[in-house]
Amino acid sequence: MTLGTTTGPAAPGRYDRPMPQTSNATRDVPTRRISFDEALATIPKHFATDGDLILSHLAAALSAVFPDGEDFFVKSVRNYRDKITDPDLKRQVNGFIGQESMHGRVHRAFNDRLDELGYPTKMTERRTRWMLKQQSKVMSKQRQLAVTAALEHFTATLAELLLSNPDARNLFGDDVVREIFLWHALEESEHKAVAFDVYRAVGGSERLRVWTMNTIRFGFVIGTAIQVVITVLLDPASRQRGVLRKSVANFRRSPLWSRELWAQLRDYNRPDFHPDDQNTDELVATWRAELFGDSGLLNDKLAAAS
């Protein structure tokens, strides 16, 4: 499919409208108003399965960067909203903004609870907010959008792992934490191609796309790893005999430590890559029904749906 913003003369009997800029005109990106606030109070400090230390701190580290990261994503896409002429992509952009804004709200509330439990999530939020503010001052708007598209591939890849792999879901011992990440994963899968389609529609280059991912792939992973190491070592539980050694062994056996996951992240570098090359339509349909169907697991958390 060739993406663009203009068309030639309309064929007889057809409406004159812009060429499609979205890769999938039927993509549905619903904004769900959801709250886990009441349930957050029950979350224990080491909420991963069997109280695992590293996995608890990894989930907390990811949650800590989500709120301001999501704000950055929203702003980078919103910068180009007036350049979108395709009504289907406009609708999807509105859904993307709604979903990402809700992710930020839920993870801020989750981070508040984690902070109460002794995780440095609020400090990480402040550091992330400052760092993104400084980067936004020096990065072009197109580079910001390239960063968003690259990180959306990260979140979509992790989302697919969580939704498709029971072992990955079982890493979350606490039901509430698992539900937060399942909801987040579903919506990341629903909108996984939106920022990418906006990037292509506004003329983003392949060179910038790949170069941006190459810097992010290592920077994000190394930065997250350093943060987890520091917070784990500051946790008094790490000094209990055998706890840290067992946690390291558990992590190395987990689906997060796999060549397949890294290969899927690297697929972004492939020429003519598109997020929809990895078809997750059936996975999305399954989890929409599981979480928000007639007897959906999270229906009681919904305030309203649109």
C-alpha positions in Angstrom: 0.0 0.0 0.0 1.3 3.4 -0.9 0.7 6.0 1.8 0.3 9.7 1.0 -1.8 12.7 1.5 -3.2 13.4 -2.0 -4.9 11.6 -4.8 -5.2 12.0 -8.5 -8.6 12.8 -10.1 -11.4 10.9 -8.5 -12.8 7.9 -10.5 -16.3 8.4 -11.9 -18.9 7.8 -9.2 -16.5 7.9 -6.3 -15.9 10.5 -3.6 -12.8 12.6 -3.9 -10.9 11.9 -0.7 -7.3 11.6 0.4 -5.4 8.4 -0.1 -5.3 6.2 3.0 -2.5 7.0 5.5 -3.4 4.2 7.8 -2.3 0.6 7.2 -5.7 -0.7 8.4 -8.8 1.5 8.0 -10.8 -0.8 10.2 -8.4 -0.7 13.2 -10.4 0.0 16.4 -8.7 2.0 19.1 -11.2 2.5 21.9 -10.6 4.7 24.9 -11.7 2.9 28.1 -12.1 4.9 31.3 -10.8 2.5 33.9 -9.6 2.7 37.5 -7.7 0.2 39.8 -7.5 2.7 42.7 -9.5 0.7 45.2 -7.6 -2.5 44.5 -4.2 -1.0 44.7 -4.2 -1.0 48.5 -3.9 -4.8 48.5 -0.7 -5.0 46.5 2.2 -6.4 48.6 5.7 -5.1 48.3 7.2 -8.1 46.4 4.2 -8.8 44.2 5.8 -11.1 41.6 5.3 -14.9 41.9 6.8 -16.3 45.1 7.8 -12.7 46.1 10.4 -12.7 43.4 12.8 -9.7 44.0 14.1 -8.9 40.5 10.8 -9.3 38.7 9.0 -7.1 41.2 11.6 -4.4 40.8 11.5 -4.7 37.0 7.8 -4.2 36.8 8.1 -1.3 39.2 10.9 0.3 37.1 8.8 0.0 33.9 5.7 1.5 35.6 7.8 4.4 36.9 8.7 5.6 33.4 5.3 4.9 31.8 3.4 8.1 32.9 5.8 10.7 31.5 6.8 8.4 28.7 3.1 8.2 27.6 2.8 12.0 27.8 5.8 12.2 25.5 4.2 9.8 23.1 1.0 11.8 23.1 2.7 15.1 22.4 4.9 13.7 19.6 1.8 12.3 17.8 -0.3 15.4 18.5 2.4 17.5 16.9 1.3 16.1 13.6 -2.4 15.6 14.1 -3.2 18.6 11.7 -1.1 16.9 9.0 -3.3 13.8 9.0 -5.9 13.9 6.2 -7.2 10.4 6.3 -10.3 10.3 8.6 -9.5 6.7 9.6 -6.0 7.5 10.8 -7.4 10.7 12.5 -9.9 8.5 14.4 -7.1 6.1 15.4 -4.9 9.0 16.5 -7.7 10.2 18.8 -8.0 6.7 20.2 -4.2 6.5 20.7 -4.2 9.7 22.6 -7.1 8.6 24.8 -5.5 5.2 25.6 -2.1 6.6 26.3 -3.5 9.3 28.5 -5.4 6.7 30.5 -2.3 4.5 30.8 -0.5 7.5 32.4 -3.2 8.0 34.9 -3.4 4.4 36.0 0.4 4.0 36.3 0.7 7.2 38.3 -1.8 5.8 40.8 0.1 2.4 40.7 3.4 4.3 41.2 1.9 6.1 44.3 1.2 2.7 45.8 4.7 1.4 44.9 6.2 4.5 46.5 4.4 3.7 49.7 5.9 0.2 49.6 9.4 1.5 49.3 10.1 1.6 45.6 11.6 4.9 44.3 8.9 5.3 41.6 8.1 8.9 42.3 11.8 9.9 42.1 12.0 8.0 38.8 9.0 9.8 37.5 10.6 13.2 38.3 13.9 12.2 36.7 12.1 10.8 33.6 10.0 14.0 33.3 13.1 16.2 33.5 15.0 14.1 31.0 12.2 14.0 28.4 11.7 17.8 28.8 15.4 18.4 28.0 15.4 16.0 25.1 12.3 17.7 23.7 14.1 21.0 23.6 16.9 19.7 21.3 15.1 17.0 19.3 13.2 17.8 16.1 9.5 17.0 16.1 10.1 14.2 13.6 12.9 12.7 15.7 10.5 12.8 18.7 7.9 10.9 16.6 10.6 8.4 15.5 11.4 7.8 19.2 7.7 7.2 19.9 7.4 4.7 17.0 10.4 2.8 18.2 9.3 2.6 21.8 5.8 1.6 20.7 7.5 -1.4 19.0 9.1 -2.2 22.4 5.8 -2.0 24.2 3.9 -3.9 21.5 6.5 -6.7 21.6 6.3 -7.0 25.4 2.5 -6.8 25.2 2.4 -9.7 22.7 4.6 -11.8 24.9 2.3 -11.2 27.9 -0.9 -11.9 26.0 0.3 -15.0 24.2 2.6 -16.7 26.8 1.0 -18.1 30.0 4.5 -18.3 31.6 4.9 -14.5 31.1 1.5 -13.9 32.7 2.4 -16.1 35.6 5.4 -13.9 36.5 2.9 -11.5 38.1 1.9 -13.2 41.4 -0.5 -10.5 42.4 -3.8 -10.4 40.6 -4.2 -6.7 40.6 -0.7 -6.1 39.1 -1.4 -8.7 36.5 -4.7 -7.1 35.6 -3.0 -3.7 35.2 -0.4 -5.0 32.8 -2.9 -7.2 30.9 -5.1 -4.2 30.2 -2.1 -2.1 29.3 -0.9 -4.9 27.0 -4.2 -5.2 25.2 -4.3 -1.5 24.4 -0.7 -1.4 23.3 -1.6 -4.2 20.8 -4.7 -2.3 19.7 -2.8 0.9 18.8 0.7 -0.6 18.0 0.8 0.8 14.4 -0.7 4.2 14.9 2.4 6.2 15.7 4.2 4.3 13.0 1.6 5.2 10.4 1.7 8.8 11.4 5.5 8.8 11.1 5.2 7.4 7.5 2.4 9.7 6.6 4.4 12.8 7.4 7.4 11.6 5.5 9.6 10.1 8.2 12.7 8.5 6.6 13.8 4.9 6.9 17.3 6.0 7.9 16.0 8.0 10.9 13.6 5.2 11.9 16.3 2.5 12.0 19.0 4.8 13.6 16.6 5.8 16.3 15.7 2.3 17.2 19.4 1.3 17.3 20.1 3.9 19.9 17.0 3.2 21.9 17.3 -0.6 21.9 20.5 -0.6 23.8 19.9 2.6 25.8 16.5 1.7 27.1 17.5 -1.9 28.0 20.8 -0.8 29.7 19.2 2.1 31.5 16.4 -0.1 32.8 18.8 -2.8 33.9 20.9 -0.3 35.8 17.9 1.1 37.6 16.7 -2.4 38.5 20.2 -3.4 39.8 20.3 -0.3 42.0 16.9 -0.6 43.5 17.3 -4.4 44.1 20.5 -3.9 45.9 18.9 -1.1 48.1 16.1 -3.5 49.0 16.8 -5.1 52.4 15.3 -8.4 51.1 18.3 -8.7 48.7 20.5 -9.3 51.8 18.6 -12.3 52.9 20.5 -15.5 52.2 19.8 -17.1 48.8 17.1 -14.6 47.8 19.1 -12.7 45.2 20.7 -15.9 43.7 17.2 -17.5 43.4 15.8 -14.4 41.8 18.6 -14.2 39.2 18.0 -17.9 38.3 14.3 -17.3 37.9 14.8 -14.3 35.6 17.2 -16.3 33.4 14.5 -19.0 33.0 11.8 -16.5 32.3 10.4 -15.6 28.8 12.0 -12.2 29.2 15.4 -13.8 28.8 14.9 -15.3 25.3 16.5 -14.9 21.9 13.1 -14.9 20.3 12.1 -11.7 22.2 15.3 -9.9 21.2 14.9 -11.1 17.5 11.4 -9.6 17.4 12.7 -6.3 18.7 15.4 -6.4 16.1 12.8 -7.0 13.4 12.1 -3.3 13.5 15.4 -2.8 11.5 14.1 -4.8 8.6 13.6 -2.8 5.4 9.9 -2.0 4.8 9.1 -3.2 8.4 5.6 -2.5 9.6 4.1 -3.4 13.0 1.2 -5.1 11.3 3.6 -7.6 9.8 3.2 -9.4 13.1 -0.5 -10.2 13.0 -2.1 -10.0 16.4 -5.7 -9.5 15.4 -6.8 -12.9 16.9 -4.9 -12.2 20.1 -6.5 -8.8 20.5 -10.0 -10.3 19.8 -9.4 -13.0 22.4 -8.3 -10.6 25.1 -10.9 -8.0 24.4 -13.5 -10.7 25.1 -11.5 -12.0 28.2 -11.1 -8.6 29.8 -14.2 -6.6 28.5 -16.6 -9.1 27.0 -20.0 -9.9 28.6 -18.3 -11.5 31.5 -15.1 -9.6 31.2 -12.5 -9.8 34.0 -12.2 -6.0 34.2 -15.7 -4.9 33.6 -16.0 -3.9 37.2 -13.1 -1.5 36.8 -14.7 0.4 34.0 -16.3 3.8 34.7 -17.4 4.2 31.1 -16.3 3.0 27.6 -16.2 4.7 24.3 
